[in-house]
């Protein structure tokens, strides 16, 4: 076995110290843990995933002011009405289970959840150029 371009030996591992021993253990457990749905990430300054121990409790409980975000509830409700009026029939006809004919979207496809799939369907359908 090789680890970081060095031949693996128990002696090297024993004298490497507990941190190296643990990292080696994680290295060899990575794929089985991924298969179980456990994702092990090294804490690093360059990681886009923050160290949650360094975040204060306010991070999770403080309500955001959404500075720079215009929610525009009235326009959102108008858009929802438009979608309902124009695409409700289409959305109700989307099959839940896999249809026999290939190439047709269905809700339980595993790529998108039902809501995401329906939103994408409406987006694509609404920007189709008129012939």
GUMIMI-800259 format. One record per residue: x, y, z of N, C-alpha, C, O, CB in turn; residue number from 1; residue in one letter. Coordinates in steps of 0.001 Angstrom, whole numbers. Glycine has a CB too. Example, Ala and Ser with C-alpha at 12.3 -4.5 7.8 and 13.67 -1.06 7.14 Angstrom:
2
<rec <13190, -5690, 7800>, <12300, -4500, 7800>, <13200, -3300, 7800>, <14236, -3319, 8465>, <11308, -4473, 9046>, 1, "A">
<rec <12850, -2250, 7080>, <13670, -1060, 7140>, <12900, 30, 7870>, <13409, 1138, 8039>, <14084, -598, 5725>, 2, "S">
END
This chain:
131
<rec <828, -1186, 0>, <0, 0, 0>, <872, 1249, 0>, <1963, 1273, 570>, <-942, -1, 1205>, 1, "X">
<rec <365, 2266, -646>, <1099, 3524, -699>, <228, 4643, -153>, <-986, 4654, -356>, <1552, 3839, -2141>, 2, "X">
<rec <843, 5566, 527>, <146, 6724, 1049>, <1009, 7951, 797>, <2114, 8068, 1328>, <-175, 6558, 2563>, 3, "X">
<rec <494, 8858, -16>, <1225, 10091, -364>, <2629, 9802, -878>, <3609, 10367, -392>, <1309, 11012, 849>, 4, "X">
<rec <2714, 8926, -1856>, <3962, 8588, -2545>, <5008, 7933, -1648>, <6178, 7879, -2027>, <4545, 9822, -3151>, 5, "X">
<rec <4639, 7449, -504>, <5575, 6726, 352>, <5004, 5342, 598>, <3795, 5168, 749>, <5828, 7482, 1702>, 6, "X">
<rec <5874, 4386, 633>, <5423, 3026, 875>, <4865, 2910, 2294>, <5480, 3366, 3258>, <6576, 2022, 657>, 7, "X">
<rec <3688, 2292, 2399>, <3044, 2124, 3691>, <3748, 1034, 4492>, <3924, -86, 4011>, <1554, 1787, 3513>, 8, "X">
<rec <4147, 1365, 5707>, <4659, 365, 6647>, <4068, 672, 8005>, <3834, 1833, 8340>, <6228, 359, 6700>, 9, "X">
<rec <3829, -356, 8779>, <3283, -158, 10119>, <4253, 630, 10988>, <3832, 1416, 11837>, <2964, -1507, 10774>, 10, "X">
<rec <5553, 423, 10778>, <6549, 1145, 11565>, <6449, 2648, 11306>, <6450, 3444, 12245>, <7966, 638, 11237>, 11, "X">
<rec <6362, 3036, 10024>, <6245, 4457, 9671>, <4962, 5042, 10281>, <4959, 6163, 10790>, <6247, 4642, 8118>, 12, "X">
<rec <3888, 4270, 10221>, <2629, 4728, 10772>, <2702, 4867, 12294>, <2164, 5824, 12851>, <1514, 3773, 10385>, 13, "X">
<rec <3359, 3925, 12969>, <3460, 3936, 14421>, <4248, 5158, 14904>, <3873, 5785, 15895>, <4123, 2645, 14918>, 14, "X">
<rec <5317, 5490, 14219>, <6157, 6614, 14633>, <5672, 7963, 14098>, <6254, 8998, 14422>, <7573, 6379, 14180>, 15, "X">
<rec <4625, 7963, 13290>, <4133, 9208, 12699>, <3343, 10049, 13700>, <3207, 11258, 13508>, <3265, 8901, 11489>, 16, "X">
<rec <2834, 9455, 14732>, <2065, 10204, 15722>, <572, 10020, 15531>, <125, 9531, 14494>, <2412, 11674, 15653>, 17, "X">
<rec <-197, 10414, 16539>, <-1638, 10172, 16517>, <-2377, 10905, 15400>, <-3321, 10357, 14830>, <-2224, 10567, 17829>, 18, "X">
<rec <-1968, 12129, 15076>, <-2662, 12872, 14027>, <-2505, 12177, 12675>, <-3473, 12015, 11933>, <-2131, 14313, 13950>, 19, "X">
<rec <-1281, 11773, 12369>, <-1028, 11083, 11098>, <-1735, 9729, 11080>, <-2261, 9310, 10049>, <493, 10898, 10870>, 20, "X">
<rec <-1744, 9056, 12214>, <-2420, 7772, 12317>, <-3907, 7931, 12028>, <-4489, 7137, 11290>, <-2207, 7159, 13708>, 21, "X">
<rec <-4517, 8952, 12607>, <-5940, 9189, 12401>, <-6228, 9573, 10946>, <-7208, 9109, 10363>, <-6438, 10287, 13349>, 22, "X">
<rec <-5371, 10421, 10362>, <-5564, 10814, 8956>, <-5441, 9607, 8033>, <-6181, 9490, 7056>, <-4540, 11895, 8549>, 23, "X">
<rec <-4516, 8718, 8339>, <-4371, 7504, 7540>, <-5607, 6635, 7661>, <-6078, 6063, 6678>, <-3129, 6720, 7970>, 24, "X">
<rec <-6127, 6543, 8872>, <-7352, 5787, 9097>, <-8497, 6358, 8257>, <-9232, 5608, 7614>, <-7725, 5798, 10592>, 25, "X">
<rec <-8647, 7687, 8265>, <-9704, 8321, 7478>, <-9487, 8115, 5984>, <-10440, 7942, 5224>, <-9776, 9812, 7792>, 26, "X">
<rec <-8228, 8135, 5575>, <-7900, 7933, 4162>, <-8416, 6578, 3679>, <-8988, 6479, 2593>, <-6376, 8032, 3941>, 27, "X">
<rec <-8216, 5548, 4479>, <-8641, 4213, 4071>, <-10124, 3968, 4307>, <-10692, 3037, 3736>, <-7838, 3175, 4804>, 28, "X">
<rec <-10756, 4781, 5133>, <-12193, 4645, 5396>, <-13037, 5556, 4508>, <-14265, 5503, 4564>, <-12484, 4950, 6856>, 29, "X">
<rec <-12399, 6385, 3693>, <-13123, 7405, 2937>, <-14236, 6808, 2072>, <-15389, 7225, 2181>, <-12155, 8181, 2062>, 30, "X">
<rec <-13908, 5848, 1222>, <-14923, 5289, 327>, <-16055, 4585, 1067>, <-17218, 4804, 726>, <-14279, 4323, -629>, 31, "X">
<rec <-15768, 3743, 2073>, <-16891, 3149, 2809>, <-17771, 4195, 3504>, <-18992, 4045, 3559>, <-16364, 2169, 3840>, 32, "X">
<rec <-17146, 5254, 4033>, <-17936, 6302, 4679>, <-18781, 7057, 3650>, <-19933, 7393, 3928>, <-17014, 7282, 5433>, 33, "X">
<rec <-18228, 7324, 2475>, <-18991, 7977, 1405>, <-20202, 7128, 1042>, <-21301, 7646, 847>, <-18102, 8215, 156>, 34, "X">
<rec <-19987, 5820, 952>, <-21068, 4904, 604>, <-22185, 4974, 1645>, <-23359, 4829, 1305>, <-20536, 3462, 483>, 35, "X">
<rec <-21826, 5194, 2901>, <-22817, 5300, 3976>, <-23463, 6686, 4041>, <-24424, 6889, 4783>, <-22166, 4977, 5311>, 36, "X">
<rec <-22938, 7636, 3268>, <-23493, 8989, 3272>, <-22820, 9906, 4267>, <-23330, 10990, 4550>, <-24954, 8937, 3564>, 37, "X">
<rec <-21663, 9487, 4815>, <-20909, 10312, 5752>, <-19770, 10960, 4978>, <-18960, 10265, 4363>, <-20371, 9468, 6967>, 38, "X">
<rec <-19705, 12271, 5006>, <-18695, 12991, 4246>, <-17668, 13587, 5208>, <-17989, 14452, 6022>, <-19345, 14099, 3376>, 39, "X">
<rec <-16452, 13117, 5102>, <-15374, 13575, 5969>, <-14555, 14607, 5209>, <-14004, 14322, 4145>, <-14481, 12385, 6443>, 40, "X">
<rec <-14483, 15811, 5769>, <-13728, 16881, 5135>, <-12663, 17393, 6091>, <-12896, 17524, 7293>, <-14662, 18027, 4696>, 41, "X">
<rec <-11508, 17675, 5547>, <-10436, 18242, 6353>, <-10735, 19719, 6611>, <-11124, 20448, 5699>, <-9056, 18068, 5651>, 42, "X">
<rec <-10552, 20148, 7848>, <-10748, 21556, 8183>, <-9591, 22336, 7587>, <-8427, 22052, 7868>, <-10843, 21775, 9735>, 43, "X">
<rec <-9919, 23322, 6760>, <-8884, 24077, 6078>, <-9355, 25498, 5834>, <-10544, 25747, 5640>, <-8500, 23404, 4760>, 44, "X">
<rec <-8418, 26417, 5846>, <-8713, 27811, 5528>, <-9295, 27929, 4123>, <-10130, 28798, 3873>, <-7447, 28672, 5656>, 45, "X">
<rec <-8869, 27075, 3213>, <-9267, 27163, 1811>, <-10587, 26447, 1525>, <-11097, 26526, 408>, <-8181, 26587, 936>, 46, "X">
<rec <-11138, 25764, 2501>, <-12384, 25041, 2300>, <-13559, 26010, 2260>, <-13629, 26925, 3080>, <-12588, 23998, 3408>, 47, "X">
<rec <-14488, 25823, 1312>, <-15675, 26683, 1283>, <-16663, 26346, 2398>, <-17601, 27104, 2645>, <-16369, 26566, -64>, 48, "X">
<rec <-16456, 25219, 3070>, <-17328, 24811, 4165>, <-16725, 25318, 5467>, <-15594, 24970, 5807>, <-17516, 23258, 4197>, 49, "X">
<rec <-17475, 26142, 6197>, <-16890, 26742, 7402>, <-16759, 25744, 8544>, <-17451, 24727, 8590>, <-17727, 27920, 7854>, 50, "X">
<rec <-15866, 26060, 9452>, <-15731, 25296, 10681>, <-16850, 25757, 11605>, <-16808, 26878, 12112>, <-14309, 25485, 11341>, 51, "X">
<rec <-17839, 24917, 11828>, <-19017, 25327, 12589>, <-18693, 25649, 14043>, <-19460, 26351, 14702>, <-20065, 24244, 12534>, 52, "X">
<rec <-17575, 25149, 14553>, <-17186, 25476, 15927>, <-16806, 26947, 16054>, <-16923, 27530, 17131>, <-16016, 24591, 16378>, 53, "X">
<rec <-16351, 27547, 14951>, <-15925, 28950, 15002>, <-17088, 29918, 14789>, <-16915, 31128, 14940>, <-14853, 29204, 13955>, 54, "X">
<rec <-18263, 29407, 14444>, <-19427, 30261, 14221>, <-20188, 30444, 15528>, <-20360, 29494, 16293>, <-20350, 29661, 13133>, 55, "X">
<rec <-20637, 31655, 15776>, <-21374, 31916, 17013>, <-22808, 31409, 16884>, <-23277, 31122, 15783>, <-21364, 33427, 17350>, 56, "X">
<rec <-23488, 31302, 18003>, <-24883, 30841, 18028>, <-25794, 31800, 17266>, <-26822, 31391, 16726>, <-25374, 30694, 19480>, 57, "X">
<rec <-25409, 33091, 17222>, <-26208, 34094, 16507>, <-26320, 33767, 15018>, <-27300, 34134, 14370>, <-25595, 35487, 16687>, 58, "X">
<rec <-25323, 33081, 14484>, <-25338, 32721, 13068>, <-26604, 31943, 12724>, <-27160, 32099, 11636>, <-24092, 31895, 12710>, 59, "X">
<rec <-27051, 31112, 13647>, <-28196, 30239, 13374>, <-29517, 30829, 13836>, <-30572, 30435, 13338>, <-27991, 28906, 14034>, 60, "X">
<rec <-29483, 31771, 14783>, <-30725, 32272, 15364>, <-31085, 33697, 14935>, <-32256, 34073, 14996>, <-30627, 32219, 16853>, 61, "X">
<rec <-30120, 34485, 14508>, <-30377, 35879, 14136>, <-31105, 35940, 12798>, <-30701, 35299, 11828>, <-29057, 36680, 14066>, 62, "X">
<rec <-32179, 36714, 12761>, <-32929, 36870, 11520>, <-32196, 37836, 10600>, <-31770, 38910, 11024>, <-34366, 37368, 11801>, 63, "X">
<rec <-32053, 37443, 9332>, <-31322, 38261, 8370>, <-32197, 39406, 7872>, <-33407, 39249, 7715>, <-30839, 37404, 7188>, 64, "X">
<rec <-31572, 40567, 7622>, <-32279, 41712, 7065>, <-32365, 41623, 5541>, <-33051, 42428, 4911>, <-31589, 43010, 7479>, 65, "X">
<rec <-31676, 40653, 4950>, <-31648, 40461, 3499>, <-31279, 41749, 2765>, <-31959, 42158, 1825>, <-33004, 39957, 3009>, 66, "X">
<rec <-30215, 42368, 3200>, <-29750, 43612, 2592>, <-29436, 43360, 1120>, <-28690, 42439, 784>, <-28500, 44168, 3338>, 67, "X">
<rec <-30004, 44175, 256>, <-29744, 44057, -1168>, <-30663, 43075, -1886>, <-30563, 42915, -3103>, <-28332, 43649, -1377>, 68, "X">
<rec <-31552, 42418, -1157>, <-32478, 41466, -1780>, <-33875, 42075, -1752>, <-34402, 42389, -685>, <-32454, 40074, -1047>, 69, "X">
<rec <-34462, 42237, -2916>, <-35816, 42767, -3014>, <-36766, 41592, -3183>, <-36786, 40969, -4244>, <-35953, 43783, -4199>, 70, "X">
<rec <-37552, 41274, -2160>, <-38434, 40111, -2191>, <-39603, 40297, -3154>, <-40009, 39342, -3816>, <-38960, 39823, -799>, 71, "X">
<rec <-40147, 41497, -3244>, <-41229, 41830, -4155>, <-42335, 40763, -4141>, <-42576, 40088, -5141>, <-40682, 42000, -5568>, 72, "X">
<rec <-42990, 40631, -3000>, <-44023, 39612, -2811>, <-45153, 39725, -3827>, <-45680, 38713, -4289>, <-44591, 39708, -1415>, 73, "X">
<rec <-45525, 40952, -4176>, <-46625, 41156, -5126>, <-46290, 40519, -6481>, <-47127, 39833, -7069>, <-46916, 42672, -5302>, 74, "X">
<rec <-45070, 40746, -6973>, <-44657, 40163, -8252>, <-44568, 38637, -8164>, <-44907, 37941, -9122>, <-43303, 40744, -8688>, 75, "X">
<rec <-44118, 38119, -7029>, <-44046, 36671, -6856>, <-45435, 36044, -6913>, <-45621, 34999, -7537>, <-43365, 36326, -5528>, 76, "X">
<rec <-46410, 36677, -6264>, <-47778, 36155, -6289>, <-48375, 36227, -7690>, <-49105, 35326, -8103>, <-48660, 36928, -5306>, 77, "X">
<rec <-48065, 37300, -8424>, <-48525, 37416, -9813>, <-47933, 36297, -10676>, <-48630, 35695, -11492>, <-48143, 38798, -10395>, 78, "X">
<rec <-46640, 36028, -10484>, <-45975, 34967, -11227>, <-46591, 33607, -10890>, <-46785, 32777, -11779>, <-44468, 34964, -10922>, 79, "X">
<rec <-46895, 33378, -9624>, <-47528, 32130, -9213>, <-48900, 31970, -9853>, <-49263, 30870, -10271>, <-47649, 32072, -7694>, 80, "X">
<rec <-49670, 33061, -9934>, <-50973, 33026, -10607>, <-50821, 32703, -12089>, <-51587, 31919, -12649>, <-51698, 34367, -10437>, 81, "X">
<rec <-49815, 33321, -12715>, <-49562, 33082, -14142>, <-49204, 31617, -14391>, <-49695, 31001, -15337>, <-48430, 33999, -14652>, 82, "X">
<rec <-48349, 31069, -13538>, <-47957, 29660, -13673>, <-49175, 28771, -13505>, <-49375, 27824, -14266>, <-46868, 29283, -12637>, 83, "X">
<rec <-49992, 29084, -12499>, <-51195, 28278, -12242>, <-52143, 28324, -13433>, <-52671, 27294, -13853>, <-51918, 28772, -10976>, 84, "X">
<rec <-52356, 29509, -13971>, <-53296, 29652, -15085>, <-52779, 29012, -16375>, <-53554, 28414, -17121>, <-53587, 31120, -15327>, 85, "X">
<rec <-51474, 29133, -16643>, <-50935, 28670, -17922>, <-50435, 27227, -17925>, <-50448, 26573, -18967>, <-49824, 29558, -18327>, 86, "X">
<rec <-49997, 26726, -16774>, <-49310, 25429, -16770>, <-49892, 24393, -15814>, <-49336, 23302, -15688>, <-47885, 25636, -16430>, 87, "X">
<rec <-50995, 24705, -15137>, <-51545, 23762, -14167>, <-51908, 22432, -14817>, <-51636, 21369, -14258>, <-52772, 24360, -13492>, 88, "X">
<rec <-52519, 22489, -15995>, <-52912, 21258, -16697>, <-51674, 20414, -17034>, <-51677, 19198, -16845>, <-53701, 21599, -17995>, 89, "X">
<rec <-50626, 21065, -17529>, <-49383, 20354, -17866>, <-48764, 19718, -16627>, <-48343, 18562, -16659>, <-48374, 21314, -18524>, 90, "X">
<rec <-48711, 20483, -15526>, <-48069, 19990, -14305>, <-48829, 18815, -13702>, <-48219, 17899, -13149>, <-47956, 21112, -13280>, 91, "X">
<rec <-50141, 18834, -13804>, <-50944, 17719, -13284>, <-50768, 16454, -14114>, <-51023, 15351, -13631>, <-52417, 18104, -13246>, 92, "X">
<rec <-50331, 16612, -15368>, <-50137, 15451, -16257>, <-48736, 14858, -16194>, <-48460, 13877, -16884>, <-50436, 15844, -17679>, 93, "X">
<rec <-47833, 15432, -15377>, <-46492, 14866, -15233>, <-46618, 13548, -14469>, <-47129, 13531, -13349>, <-45522, 15864, -14492>, 94, "X">
<rec <-46159, 12449, -15060>, <-46287, 11163, -14361>, <-45400, 11102, -13118>, <-44345, 11734, -13058>, <-45932, 10012, -15306>, 95, "X">
<rec <-45845, 10336, -12140>, <-45070, 10166, -10906>, <-44042, 9061, -11099>, <-42868, 9238, -10775>, <-46000, 9840, -9703>, 96, "X">
<rec <-44480, 7922, -11624>, <-43595, 6781, -11851>, <-43044, 6831, -13275>, <-43562, 7563, -14119>, <-44345, 5444, -11602>, 97, "X">
<rec <-41995, 6054, -13541>, <-41355, 6023, -14856>, <-42343, 5539, -15928>, <-42898, 4446, -15814>, <-40106, 5110, -14825>, 98, "X">
<rec <-42559, 6351, -16961>, <-43446, 5909, -18053>, <-42718, 4895, -18948>, <-41490, 4809, -18946>, <-43928, 7131, -18901>, 99, "X">
<rec <-43495, 4148, -19696>, <-42891, 3141, -20577>, <-42121, 3786, -21725>, <-41112, 3248, -22181>, <-43969, 2212, -21136>, 100, "X">
<rec <-42594, 4931, -22186>, <-41917, 5639, -23272>, <-40699, 6376, -22700>, <-40858, 7180, -21782>, <-42894, 6640, -23986>, 101, "X">
<rec <-39486, 6126, -23216>, <-38296, 6800, -22678>, <-38248, 8280, -23057>, <-38880, 8708, -24023>, <-37032, 6106, -23175>, 102, "X">
<rec <-37492, 9046, -22285>, <-37284, 10458, -22592>, <-38336, 11385, -22026>, <-38358, 12568, -22365>, <-37228, 10639, -24050>, 103, "X">
<rec <-39211, 10875, -21170>, <-40255, 11702, -20578>, <-39916, 11916, -19103>, <-39581, 10970, -18391>, <-41667, 11041, -20745>, 104, "X">
<rec <-40007, 13165, -18654>, <-39731, 13466, -17252>, <-40839, 12886, -16386>, <-42011, 12894, -16762>, <-39602, 14996, -17025>, 105, "X">
<rec <-40449, 12383, -15223>, <-41416, 11917, -14227>, <-40916, 12316, -12847>, <-39715, 12495, -12648>, <-41628, 10369, -14317>, 106, "X">
<rec <-41827, 12457, -11899>, <-41512, 13030, -10583>, <-40480, 12250, -9791>, <-39638, 12854, -9127>, <-42755, 13132, -9775>, 107, "X">
<rec <-40519, 10927, -9840>, <-39605, 10117, -9038>, <-38367, 9692, -9832>, <-37884, 8571, -9677>, <-40328, 8884, -8511>, 108, "X">
<rec <-37854, 10590, -10682>, <-36716, 10238, -11529>, <-35401, 10168, -10753>, <-34465, 9498, -11190>, <-36588, 11240, -12653>, 109, "X">
<rec <-35318, 10841, -9624>, <-34097, 10802, -8824>, <-33118, 11925, -9131>, <-32170, 12139, -8376>, <-33417, 9500, -9025>, 110, "X">
<rec <-33331, 12636, -10216>, <-32445, 13753, -10553>, <-32920, 15042, -9894>, <-32122, 15791, -9330>, <-32366, 13938, -12076>, 111, "X">
<rec <-34211, 15291, -9969>, <-34814, 16468, -9359>, <-35979, 16002, -8503>, <-36643, 15014, -8815>, <-35280, 17502, -10437>, 112, "X">
<rec <-36216, 16726, -7422>, <-37417, 16468, -6639>, <-38613, 16958, -7424>, <-38446, 17662, -8420>, <-37348, 17151, -5246>, 113, "X">
<rec <-39826, 16602, -6997>, <-41013, 17006, -7762>, <-41137, 18521, -7921>, <-41476, 18997, -9005>, <-42258, 16469, -7093>, 114, "X">
<rec <-40872, 19279, -6871>, <-41027, 20739, -6951>, <-39978, 21339, -7885>, <-40306, 22165, -8736>, <-40916, 21376, -5546>, 115, "X">
<rec <-38712, 20925, -7729>, <-37651, 21460, -8585>, <-37918, 21117, -10053>, <-37743, 21957, -10936>, <-36274, 20908, -8148>, 116, "X">
<rec <-38340, 19887, -10301>, <-38635, 19460, -11664>, <-39762, 20273, -12281>, <-39696, 20652, -13451>, <-38994, 17989, -11685>, 117, "X">
<rec <-40797, 20540, -11491>, <-41924, 21324, -12005>, <-41516, 22768, -12273>, <-41943, 23364, -13262>, <-43094, 21286, -11017>, 118, "X">
<rec <-40694, 23326, -11398>, <-40225, 24710, -11612>, <-39379, 24784, -12882>, <-39552, 25697, -13689>, <-39401, 25215, -10386>, 119, "X">
<rec <-38474, 23837, -13061>, <-37659, 23824, -14276>, <-38520, 23619, -15517>, <-38274, 24241, -16551>, <-36596, 22728, -14193>, 120, "X">
<rec <-39515, 22764, -15425>, <-40431, 22527, -16546>, <-41105, 23827, -16961>, <-41148, 24161, -18145>, <-41494, 21470, -16170>, 121, "X">
<rec <-41635, 24566, -15974>, <-42316, 25830, -16258>, <-41341, 26843, -16841>, <-41689, 27573, -17769>, <-42967, 26393, -14983>, 122, "X">
<rec <-40115, 26896, -16303>, <-39122, 27845, -16817>, <-38804, 27563, -18282>, <-38783, 28475, -19109>, <-37835, 27785, -15977>, 123, "X">
<rec <-38559, 26305, -18592>, <-38220, 25944, -19976>, <-39417, 26181, -20889>, <-39273, 26721, -21986>, <-37763, 24465, -20063>, 124, "X">
<rec <-40577, 25781, -20438>, <-41788, 25918, -21243>, <-42117, 27391, -21499>, <-42618, 27731, -22571>, <-42968, 25227, -20548>, 125, "X">
<rec <-41841, 28265, -20530>, <-42208, 29680, -20675>, <-41245, 30456, -21561>, <-41591, 31538, -22035>, <-42271, 30335, -19318>, 126, "X">
<rec <-40043, 29931, -21799>, <-39094, 30675, -22643>, <-38933, 30068, -24034>, <-38047, 30469, -24788>, <-37741, 30736, -21966>, 127, "X">
<rec <-39786, 29103, -24374>, <-39739, 28519, -25716>, <-40130, 29601, -26719>, <-41162, 30252, -26555>, <-40689, 27270, -25833>, 128, "X">
<rec <-39315, 29798, -27754>, <-39666, 30828, -28735>, <-40944, 30470, -29479>, <-41199, 29309, -29799>, <-38524, 31028, -29730>, 129, "X">
<rec <-41732, 31490, -29742>, <-42977, 31278, -30498>, <-42638, 31071, -31971>, <-41773, 31755, -32516>, <-43958, 32489, -30325>, 130, "X">
<rec <-43316, 30134, -32604>, <-43036, 29827, -34024>, <-43804, 30738, -34944>, <-43690, 30621, -36164>, <-43380, 28376, -34344>, 131, "X">
END
